[in-house]
Amino acid sequence: KSAAYPVLHAKKFLNQIRELICNKYYNLRTEKAYVQWVRLCVKWNGCGIADMGLHEIEVFEAMLAKE
């Protein structure tokens, strides 16, 4: 892949989410919930984070709305 589009790795991505939440001074429970939602979305879609796009996220949100 080119330098313009770095490969996203799950652990690095989740650490970036944690850091962003921490920088916004969110509660630790909020951080854990957000990370859990990201993990669930990736698992439900059955693909890696690098392969996910807006479509996969929208499909996941639609499934949650129906449940």
N, C-alpha and C positions, 0 to 999 in steps of 0.2 A: 504494500500500500504506500501511497505517497505521503510525504511529511505533512501535507495539508489535511489529511484524514487519518489521524493516528488510530491504531487499533485499540479498542477499549477492552480491558480485562475486568472481569466481574469484581475481584477484590479491590482493584485500584478505583474502579467506578464507585463502589459502595463507600470506600474511604473518602472519595471526593464529596459524596453526598453528606457523609457525617461531618466533614470539615465545613461545608457550606452551612449546614444547620447550626453547628457550633458557633460559627461567625455571626449568625443572626440571633444568637442567644436563645434559641428554642430550648424547651424543656427536654431532658434526656428521654423521657417517655415518648415525646413527639418524634425525636430522632429514631428511636427504635421502631416506632410504628411506620415511619416513612421508609426505612430500610426494609422492613418486612413487606410492605406493599410492592416495592421494587422487586424483591426476590420472588414474590408470588406472581407478579406480572411476567417475569422472565420464565419462570417454571411453567406457567400456564401456556405461554406461547410456544414453548418447546424449542426455543432458539437462543443463541447467545446474545449478550447485550449489544455487541457490534453489529448483529444482524437485524436488530429491532429498529423500527422507524415509527413514524406517527401512526401509520395504519394499524400496526400491532397494538399500540397503546390504546387507540380508539376502540378496537375490537374488544380488548380486555375491559375497558370502562363500560362498554355496552353490555357485556356479560354480567358485570357487577350490578348494573342498573336493573337488569332483568331478574336477578337472584333475589 
